[in-house]
Amino acid sequence: MTSKIGSAERPTEPSERSVPALLVLIVLLSLATYGAFSSSVPIMFVSALVGACVLPRNSLPPMALWLVVLLPVSVMTIPTPLSKYFSPAVLVIAIWAIRLAVGQRALLLRVPLRGWLIIPPLFLLLFVSALGSGRTDLTMAWVAVLTLCVVAPAILGQIATEDIWPGLLWAFAGIGIFLGLLSAAEFFLDFNPWASLIRYDISSQTWSTFRARASLGHPLTMSTAASVTLVACLFPGGDKRLWWQWAGAFGALVAVILSVSRSSVFAIGIAAVVGLFAVRASSRAVAQGKRSRWGSLFLAGGLISVVAFSPLLARRSDSSEGLGSAEYRSDILRKALDLITDHPLVGYGPGTSYVVYAQHYASSIRIGRLENSVLQLIISIGIPASLLSLIGLGIMIGIALKRSRPGVAAGMVAFFVTIAGYNALDVNPALLAFVAPLIYCAMMPITDVTATANAYSLVHSSGRRS
């Protein structure tokens, strides 16, 4: 991969530069996984911290993606500050951001940065909201994760000197294959070595049909990772997809189907539209653009159809659980609107919506289960701050589209649409580490995610011919 965006340096394979880094990464992930299985919490976190400090800087975002998938700390018996907020993946993102800021401090001070019309007012509103929350621990931790995983990548991406997208593509492809194989093993063989790690209150949940959990402990969390992976591999940014991108997309497709998540169907559909729009814009400037557009269109349509018409999804939709879900979500909406009406301007405090919901509706059968991240956000920080957040998100996706980065834009859309369908933002904010690298890529200066992907295609093609 190129070391400088827009440089004339030849893109290189991971085998040419990254063998030592990949070996260290494998060792650290092995240690972390061993730590998880042996309930040795310090091993997991120390391994992540050491890896983040010694590995090459551009290997940290892929490492964070893998840590989200391999170490489901949010559903393990681990103290809340570490499991829901400062997970190994979030710590890696934090050290990555610090290393970027220190290494590029001259650019950070000199280059005009976007976002100052949104970021200061947003943090002012968050501060006011936190003052009245009465839960300083939750609010400070939540704001810290938001800063590390959303705000920092958005700012630091604007002064990027390294293109991390090729490394992310390799990570997404590997994650897709891994989730697909593990989900299939869970479905056909009833085998999942991660099952023993999950807390009883999570592992004891049942549904009307089989739903794969894979290594993330819950079908909805797994479907989020798989949906992002699917669209990232589907829209890599080059003129054609390589075999490992196909393999990653197929594995992610299997995982999405076996998660039996209806929100993933909507997420993949919307993300595919966004990705196709970006492909259409980028293909104007490349040869065979028309063929690329039509190929992406038919491929996206086919994959969406496979997910939408899955027999497992149809069985769940026709079950009593599926039919009762609409009524349950209507009840959630009504209760959430009552809470929002009481505190519309500053909310109840960042990260406190699930606590507030449980306190107000303690007699509810599904106590504390506010399964909608959008409603969580509005209840927590109020309507003005929520609007600023959504505007900022829309701007970042728009920048990725304008710069013809289909996988980046589609991945961000898939992530935020899927988490809108369940209680993620306040209950498991550490999951934002999975989208932080995409936010960074969206804000990178114009030059070349697409050119790098095309160069990768040329290198692979020439290698096969020789």
C-alpha positions as CSV (number, residue, x, y, z in Angstrom):
1,M,0.0,0.0,0.0
2,T,1.2,3.5,-0.6
3,S,2.8,5.3,2.3
4,K,1.8,8.7,1.1
5,I,-1.5,9.6,-0.4
6,G,-1.0,10.7,-3.9
7,S,2.7,9.7,-4.0
8,A,4.3,8.1,-7.0
9,E,5.5,5.2,-4.9
10,R,4.3,1.8,-6.2
11,P,1.6,0.2,-4.1
12,T,3.0,-2.8,-2.4
13,E,1.5,-6.0,-1.1
14,P,1.2,-6.6,2.6
15,S,3.9,-9.3,2.2
16,E,6.4,-6.8,1.1
17,R,6.2,-4.4,4.1
18,S,3.9,-5.7,6.7
19,V,5.0,-9.3,7.5
20,P,6.6,-8.2,10.8
21,A,3.6,-6.2,11.7
22,L,1.2,-8.9,10.8
23,L,3.1,-11.5,12.8
24,V,3.1,-9.3,15.8
25,L,-0.6,-8.6,15.3
26,I,-1.3,-12.3,15.1
27,V,0.6,-13.0,18.3
28,L,-1.1,-10.2,20.2
29,L,-4.6,-11.3,19.0
30,S,-3.7,-14.8,20.0
31,L,-2.7,-13.6,23.5
32,A,-5.8,-11.5,23.7
33,T,-8.1,-14.4,22.7
34,Y,-6.3,-16.6,25.2
35,G,-6.9,-14.0,27.8
36,A,-10.6,-13.9,27.0
37,F,-10.9,-17.7,27.2
38,S,-9.0,-17.8,30.5
39,S,-10.9,-14.9,32.0
40,S,-7.7,-13.0,32.4
41,V,-8.8,-9.5,31.7
42,P,-5.4,-7.8,32.1
43,I,-3.9,-9.9,29.3
44,M,-6.5,-8.7,26.8
45,F,-6.1,-5.0,27.6
46,V,-2.3,-5.1,28.0
47,S,-1.9,-6.9,24.7
48,A,-4.0,-4.3,22.9
49,L,-2.1,-1.4,24.5
50,V,1.3,-3.0,23.7
51,G,0.3,-3.7,20.2
52,A,-1.0,-0.2,19.6
53,C,2.3,1.2,20.8
54,V,4.7,-1.0,18.9
55,L,2.9,-1.8,15.6
56,P,3.2,0.5,12.6
57,R,0.7,3.3,12.8
58,N,-1.4,2.3,9.7
59,S,-1.8,-1.2,11.0
60,L,-3.8,0.0,14.0
61,P,-7.2,0.6,12.3
62,P,-7.3,-3.0,11.0
63,M,-6.2,-4.2,14.4
64,A,-9.1,-2.3,16.0
65,L,-11.6,-3.9,13.6
66,W,-10.4,-7.4,14.5
67,L,-10.5,-6.7,18.2
68,V,-14.1,-5.7,18.0
69,V,-14.9,-9.0,16.3
70,L,-12.6,-11.3,18.3
71,L,-13.1,-9.9,21.8
72,P,-16.8,-9.4,22.6
73,V,-16.1,-7.6,25.9
74,S,-19.5,-5.9,25.9
75,V,-21.2,-9.2,26.5
76,M,-18.6,-10.7,28.9
77,T,-18.4,-10.6,32.6
78,I,-16.1,-7.6,32.7
79,P,-16.4,-4.3,34.7
80,T,-18.6,-1.8,32.8
81,P,-16.0,0.9,32.2
82,L,-13.9,-1.6,30.3
83,S,-16.6,-3.6,28.6
84,K,-18.9,-0.8,27.3
85,Y,-16.6,2.1,27.0
86,F,-12.9,1.5,27.0
87,S,-12.7,-1.8,25.2
88,P,-9.4,-3.0,23.7
89,A,-10.6,-1.7,20.3
90,V,-11.3,1.7,21.7
91,L,-7.9,1.8,23.4
92,V,-6.2,1.0,20.1
93,I,-8.2,3.8,18.4
94,A,-7.2,6.2,21.1
95,I,-3.5,5.4,20.8
96,W,-3.7,5.6,17.0
97,A,-5.3,9.0,17.3
98,I,-2.6,10.2,19.7
99,R,0.2,8.9,17.5
100,L,-1.4,10.6,14.5
101,A,-1.8,13.9,16.4
102,V,1.7,13.9,17.7
103,G,3.3,12.7,14.4
104,Q,1.4,15.3,12.4
105,R,1.2,18.1,14.9
106,A,2.6,20.6,12.4
107,L,-0.1,19.9,9.9
108,L,-2.7,19.8,12.6
109,L,-1.8,23.4,13.6
110,R,-1.3,24.7,10.0
111,V,-4.0,23.1,7.8
112,P,-7.5,24.7,7.9
113,L,-9.9,22.0,9.3
114,R,-13.6,21.5,8.7
115,G,-16.1,20.9,11.4
116,W,-15.7,23.9,13.6
117,L,-19.3,25.1,13.0
118,I,-20.5,21.8,14.4
119,I,-18.0,20.5,17.0
120,P,-17.9,23.4,19.5
121,P,-21.7,23.8,19.7
122,L,-22.1,20.1,20.0
123,F,-19.7,19.8,22.9
124,L,-21.2,22.8,24.6
125,L,-24.6,21.1,24.4
126,L,-23.1,17.9,25.7
127,F,-21.5,19.7,28.6
128,V,-24.8,21.4,29.6
129,S,-26.6,18.1,29.3
130,A,-24.0,16.3,31.4
131,L,-24.3,18.9,34.2
132,G,-27.9,18.1,34.8
133,S,-27.6,14.3,34.4
134,G,-26.5,13.3,37.9
135,R,-24.4,10.5,36.4
136,T,-21.0,12.1,35.7
137,D,-19.4,8.7,35.3
138,L,-21.7,7.6,32.4
139,T,-21.6,11.0,30.7
140,M,-17.9,11.5,30.8
141,A,-17.2,8.0,29.6
142,W,-19.7,8.3,26.8
143,V,-18.4,11.6,25.6
144,A,-14.8,10.2,25.7
145,V,-15.8,7.3,23.4
146,L,-17.6,9.7,21.0
147,T,-14.5,11.9,20.9
148,L,-12.1,9.1,20.3
149,C,-14.1,7.1,17.7
150,V,-16.0,9.9,15.8
151,V,-14.6,13.4,16.4
152,A,-10.9,12.6,16.4
153,P,-11.0,10.5,13.2
154,A,-13.0,13.2,11.5
155,I,-10.4,15.8,12.4
156,L,-7.3,13.7,11.9
157,G,-8.5,12.3,8.6
158,Q,-8.3,15.8,7.1
159,I,-4.5,15.8,7.6
160,A,-3.9,12.2,6.6
161,T,-0.6,11.3,5.0
162,E,-1.2,7.6,4.8
163,D,-3.9,5.8,3.0
164,I,-5.3,3.1,5.4
165,W,-8.1,1.9,3.0
166,P,-6.1,-1.0,1.4
167,G,-5.3,-2.4,4.9
168,L,-9.0,-2.0,5.9
169,L,-10.1,-3.9,2.9
170,W,-7.8,-6.8,3.8
171,A,-9.2,-6.7,7.4
172,F,-12.8,-6.6,6.1
173,A,-12.3,-9.5,3.8
174,G,-10.7,-11.6,6.6
175,I,-13.5,-10.6,9.0
176,G,-16.2,-11.5,6.4
177,I,-14.6,-15.0,5.8
178,F,-14.3,-15.5,9.6
179,L,-17.8,-14.5,10.4
180,G,-19.2,-16.5,7.6
181,L,-17.4,-19.7,8.6
182,L,-18.2,-19.3,12.3
183,S,-21.9,-18.6,11.6
184,A,-22.1,-21.6,9.3
185,A,-20.4,-23.8,11.9
186,E,-22.9,-22.5,14.5
187,F,-25.9,-23.3,12.2
188,F,-24.9,-26.7,10.8
189,L,-22.7,-28.1,13.6
190,D,-23.9,-26.2,16.7
191,F,-20.3,-25.2,17.3
192,N,-19.2,-21.8,18.6
193,P,-16.1,-21.7,20.8
194,W,-17.0,-18.1,21.9
195,A,-20.3,-19.2,23.4
196,S,-18.7,-20.0,26.8
197,L,-17.5,-16.4,27.1
198,I,-20.9,-14.8,27.0
199,R,-22.8,-13.7,30.1
200,Y,-25.8,-15.8,31.0
201,D,-28.3,-13.0,30.6
202,I,-27.2,-12.7,26.9
203,S,-26.6,-16.3,26.1
204,S,-29.9,-17.4,27.5
205,Q,-31.9,-15.2,25.0
206,T,-33.9,-17.3,22.5
207,W,-35.8,-16.5,19.3
208,S,-38.5,-18.2,17.2
209,T,-35.8,-19.3,14.7
210,F,-32.1,-19.9,14.7
211,R,-30.0,-16.7,14.8
212,A,-26.2,-16.9,14.6
213,R,-24.2,-15.0,17.2
214,A,-20.7,-15.8,15.9
215,S,-17.9,-14.3,18.0
216,L,-19.8,-11.1,18.9
217,G,-22.2,-12.7,21.3
218,H,-25.5,-11.3,19.9
219,P,-27.1,-11.6,16.4
220,L,-27.7,-7.8,16.1
221,T,-24.1,-6.9,16.9
222,M,-22.9,-9.6,14.6
223,S,-25.2,-8.4,11.8
224,T,-23.8,-4.9,12.2
225,A,-20.2,-6.0,11.7
226,A,-21.3,-8.4,8.8
227,S,-23.3,-5.7,7.0
228,V,-20.5,-3.2,7.1
229,T,-18.1,-5.9,5.9
230,L,-20.4,-6.9,3.1
231,V,-20.8,-3.5,1.6
232,A,-17.1,-2.6,2.1
233,C,-16.1,-5.7,0.1
234,L,-18.8,-5.1,-2.4
235,F,-17.6,-1.6,-3.2
236,P,-13.8,-1.7,-2.7
237,G,-13.3,1.4,-4.9
238,G,-11.4,-0.2,-7.8
239,D,-12.5,-1.1,-11.3
240,K,-12.9,-4.8,-10.3
241,R,-13.1,-6.9,-7.2
242,L,-10.3,-9.3,-6.3
243,W,-10.9,-12.9,-5.2
244,W,-10.3,-12.2,-1.6
245,Q,-12.8,-9.3,-1.7
246,W,-15.3,-11.7,-3.3
247,A,-14.6,-14.2,-0.5
248,G,-15.1,-11.6,2.2
249,A,-18.4,-10.5,0.7
250,F,-19.7,-14.0,0.4
251,G,-18.7,-14.8,4.0
252,A,-20.3,-11.6,5.3
253,L,-23.4,-12.4,3.2
254,V,-23.7,-15.8,5.0
255,A,-23.3,-14.2,8.4
256,V,-26.0,-11.6,7.6
257,I,-28.4,-14.2,6.4
258,L,-27.8,-16.4,9.5
259,S,-28.2,-13.4,11.9
260,V,-31.8,-13.1,10.7
261,S,-31.8,-9.4,11.2
262,R,-34.5,-7.3,9.5
263,S,-32.6,-4.1,10.2
264,S,-29.7,-5.5,8.2
265,V,-31.9,-5.8,5.1
266,F,-32.7,-2.1,5.2
267,A,-29.1,-1.2,6.1
268,I,-27.7,-3.2,3.2
269,G,-30.3,-1.8,0.8
270,I,-29.7,1.8,1.7
271,A,-25.9,1.3,1.8
272,A,-26.0,-0.3,-1.7
273,V,-27.9,2.7,-3.1
274,V,-25.2,5.0,-1.6
275,G,-22.4,2.8,-2.9
276,L,-23.9,2.6,-6.4
277,F,-24.2,6.4,-6.4
278,A,-20.5,6.7,-5.5
279,V,-19.6,4.1,-8.2
280,R,-21.5,6.1,-10.8
281,A,-19.6,9.2,-9.9
282,S,-16.2,7.6,-9.8
283,S,-16.7,5.5,-13.0
284,R,-17.1,8.7,-15.1
285,A,-13.4,9.2,-14.8
286,V,-12.2,5.6,-15.5
287,A,-12.3,3.3,-18.4
288,Q,-15.0,0.6,-18.6
289,G,-17.1,2.8,-16.2
290,K,-20.4,1.8,-17.7
291,R,-19.7,-1.9,-17.2
292,S,-18.5,-1.3,-13.7
293,R,-21.8,0.6,-12.9
294,W,-24.0,-2.2,-14.3
295,G,-22.0,-4.9,-12.7
296,S,-22.2,-3.3,-9.3
297,L,-26.0,-2.7,-9.8
298,F,-26.8,-6.3,-10.6
299,L,-24.5,-7.6,-7.9
300,A,-26.0,-5.4,-5.2
301,G,-29.5,-6.2,-6.3
302,G,-28.8,-9.9,-6.2
303,L,-27.3,-9.8,-2.8
304,I,-30.1,-7.7,-1.3
305,S,-32.6,-10.2,-2.8
306,V,-30.8,-13.2,-1.2
307,V,-30.9,-11.5,2.2
308,A,-34.4,-10.2,2.0
309,F,-35.9,-13.5,0.8
310,S,-34.1,-15.7,3.2
311,P,-36.3,-18.6,4.5
312,L,-35.0,-17.9,8.1
313,L,-36.1,-14.3,7.8
314,A,-39.5,-15.2,6.4
315,R,-40.0,-17.7,9.2
316,R,-39.1,-15.2,11.9
317,S,-41.4,-12.5,10.3
318,D,-44.4,-14.9,10.4
319,S,-43.7,-16.1,13.9
320,S,-45.5,-14.7,17.0
321,E,-42.2,-13.1,18.0
322,G,-41.9,-11.3,14.6
323,L,-45.6,-10.2,14.7
324,G,-45.3,-8.9,18.2
325,S,-42.1,-7.0,17.4
326,A,-44.1,-4.2,15.7
327,E,-46.3,-3.7,18.6
328,Y,-43.4,-3.8,21.0
329,R,-41.5,-1.2,19.0
330,S,-44.6,1.0,18.9
331,D,-44.7,0.9,22.6
332,I,-41.0,1.8,22.8
333,L,-41.7,4.8,20.5
334,R,-44.6,6.1,22.6
335,K,-42.6,5.8,25.8
336,A,-39.5,7.4,24.3
337,L,-41.5,10.3,22.9
338,D,-42.9,10.9,26.5
339,L,-39.3,11.1,27.8
340,I,-38.2,13.4,24.9
341,T,-41.1,15.7,25.5
342,D,-40.0,16.1,29.2
343,H,-36.4,17.1,28.3
344,P,-36.4,18.2,24.6
345,L,-33.4,20.6,24.6
346,V,-30.6,19.0,26.6
347,G,-31.9,15.5,27.3
348,Y,-31.1,13.5,30.4
349,G,-27.3,13.3,30.0
350,P,-25.0,11.7,27.4
351,G,-25.1,7.9,27.6
352,T,-27.9,7.7,30.2
353,S,-31.0,6.9,28.1
354,Y,-31.1,3.2,29.1
355,V,-30.9,4.1,32.8
356,V,-33.6,6.7,32.5
357,Y,-35.8,4.4,30.5
358,A,-35.5,1.6,33.1
359,Q,-36.2,4.1,35.9
360,H,-39.4,5.5,34.3
361,Y,-40.8,2.1,33.1
362,A,-39.6,-0.3,35.8
363,S,-42.9,-2.1,35.6
364,S,-42.4,-2.9,31.9
365,I,-41.9,-6.6,31.0
366,R,-38.9,-5.6,28.9
367,I,-37.3,-3.3,31.5
368,G,-34.6,-1.0,30.2
369,R,-34.7,-2.4,26.6
370,L,-34.9,0.8,24.6
371,E,-34.1,-0.9,21.3
372,N,-33.5,2.1,19.1
373,S,-30.2,4.0,19.0
374,V,-31.8,7.1,17.4
375,L,-34.3,7.4,20.3
376,Q,-31.4,6.7,22.7
377,L,-29.5,9.6,21.3
378,I,-32.3,12.0,21.5
379,I,-33.3,11.1,25.0
380,S,-29.7,11.3,26.1
381,I,-28.5,14.6,24.6
382,G,-31.7,16.3,23.4
383,I,-33.0,17.3,20.0
384,P,-30.5,20.2,19.1
385,A,-27.4,18.1,19.8
386,S,-28.9,15.1,18.0
387,L,-29.6,17.2,15.0
388,L,-26.0,18.5,15.0
389,S,-24.8,14.9,15.2
390,L,-26.9,13.8,12.3
391,I,-25.8,16.8,10.2
392,G,-22.2,16.0,10.9
393,L,-22.7,12.4,10.0
394,G,-24.4,13.4,6.8
395,I,-21.6,15.8,5.9
396,M,-19.0,13.1,6.3
397,I,-20.9,10.6,4.2
398,G,-21.4,13.4,1.6
399,I,-17.7,14.1,1.5
400,A,-17.0,10.4,1.0
401,L,-19.5,10.4,-1.9
402,K,-18.1,13.5,-3.4
403,R,-14.6,12.0,-3.3
404,S,-15.9,8.7,-5.0
405,R,-15.2,6.4,-2.0
406,P,-18.1,4.0,-2.3
407,G,-17.0,1.4,0.2
408,V,-16.4,4.1,2.8
409,A,-19.7,5.8,2.4
410,A,-21.7,2.6,2.1
411,G,-19.9,1.1,5.2
412,M,-20.8,4.2,7.3
413,V,-24.4,4.1,6.2
414,A,-24.6,0.3,6.9
415,F,-23.2,0.8,10.4
416,F,-25.5,3.6,11.5
417,V,-28.6,2.2,10.0
418,T,-28.1,-1.2,11.6
419,I,-27.4,0.2,15.1
420,A,-30.6,2.3,14.7
421,G,-32.5,-1.0,15.1
422,Y,-31.3,-1.9,18.6
423,N,-29.8,-0.5,21.8
424,A,-26.2,0.2,20.8
425,L,-25.2,3.8,21.2
426,D,-25.8,4.0,25.0
427,V,-25.5,0.3,25.9
428,N,-22.4,-0.5,23.9
429,P,-20.8,2.7,22.7
430,A,-17.5,0.9,22.3
431,L,-18.9,-0.5,19.1
432,L,-18.2,2.9,17.5
433,A,-14.6,1.7,17.2
434,F,-15.7,-0.4,14.2
435,V,-16.7,2.7,12.2
436,A,-13.9,5.0,13.4
437,P,-11.5,4.0,10.5
438,L,-14.2,4.6,7.9
439,I,-14.8,8.1,9.3
440,Y,-11.1,8.7,8.9
441,C,-11.1,7.5,5.3
442,A,-14.1,9.6,4.5
443,M,-12.3,12.8,5.5
444,M,-8.9,12.0,3.9
445,P,-7.8,14.6,1.3
446,I,-8.7,14.0,-2.3
447,T,-6.3,11.5,-4.0
448,D,-6.6,8.2,-3.7
449,V,-8.6,5.5,-2.2
450,T,-9.8,4.6,-5.8
451,A,-6.4,5.0,-7.4
452,T,-4.8,2.8,-4.8
453,A,-7.4,0.1,-5.2
454,N,-7.0,0.3,-9.0
455,A,-3.2,-0.1,-8.6
456,Y,-3.8,-3.1,-6.3
457,S,-5.8,-4.6,-9.1
458,L,-3.0,-4.0,-11.6
459,V,-0.4,-5.5,-9.3
460,H,-2.5,-8.6,-8.8
461,S,-3.3,-9.0,-12.5
462,S,0.4,-8.6,-13.5
463,G,1.4,-11.1,-10.8
464,R,-1.0,-13.7,-12.1
465,R,0.2,-13.2,-15.7
466,S,3.8,-13.6,-14.7
